[in-house]
Amino acid sequence: MRTHQYPVDLTDEQIEEFGRELDAIRDEVFDDRGERDRAYILKVIKTQRTLAVSARFVIYASLFFLPA
């Protein structure tokens, strides 16, 4: 028996089961995070900061090539 207003043809029990499956996937992903993920995030942060500093240097250096 449907008591929801969603535009799907699922019973309340099927929707609850789907929610439990999504929760299980989320928990599995959160439990799997570790040192490898931490290292990747730190590498991305370092790369972004390096690119930002490099871009500022290029902008500053380009000022010397402007016509007088």
N, C-alpha and C positions, 0 to 999 in steps of 0.2 A: 504494500500500500504506500503510495507516494503522499508525502505531506510537505514537500518542498516546492519551491517556485523556480527551480533551475531549469534551463532549456535542454535537459537531457532525459533519456529514457532509462534511468537507473532507479533502483529502489533505495530507500534510506540505508539499508544494510550494505548494499553495494558501494554506496558513497562512503560509508564509514570504513569499509574494508580498503577502499582506494586510499583514504586518508591514512590508515595504518601503514599501508605499503609505502607511501611517500615519507612518512615519519621514519620508517625503518631504513630507507635509502639515505635520508638526511643523517640519521645517527651513524650509519656505516661510514659516510663520507667524513663526518666530524671525528670519528674514532680513528680514521686512517691518516689524518693530518699528522705531520711529524717534522723531523729535522730537515728532510728534503724540501718540504714546502716552505719552511722558514728560510732556508738558504736561497730558494728561488725568489721569494718576496724581497729579501735583502738585496739580491742581485738586481732585480728590477728597479728598486729604489736607487741604488748606486748608479745604474745606467741613466735613469731619469735625471738625477742631479748632475751627472757628468755632461749630459746633453744640454742641460740648462746653462751651465757655466760655459761650455764651449760656444753656445749660441750667443751669449753675451760678449764673449771675446771676439767672435766674428763680427758682431755689430760694431763693437768699439774699433776693431782694426779697419773696418770698411770706411770709417770716418776719414782716414788718411788718404783714401782714393777718390774722395769727392773733388770735383773740379773747383778751382778757386774762384 
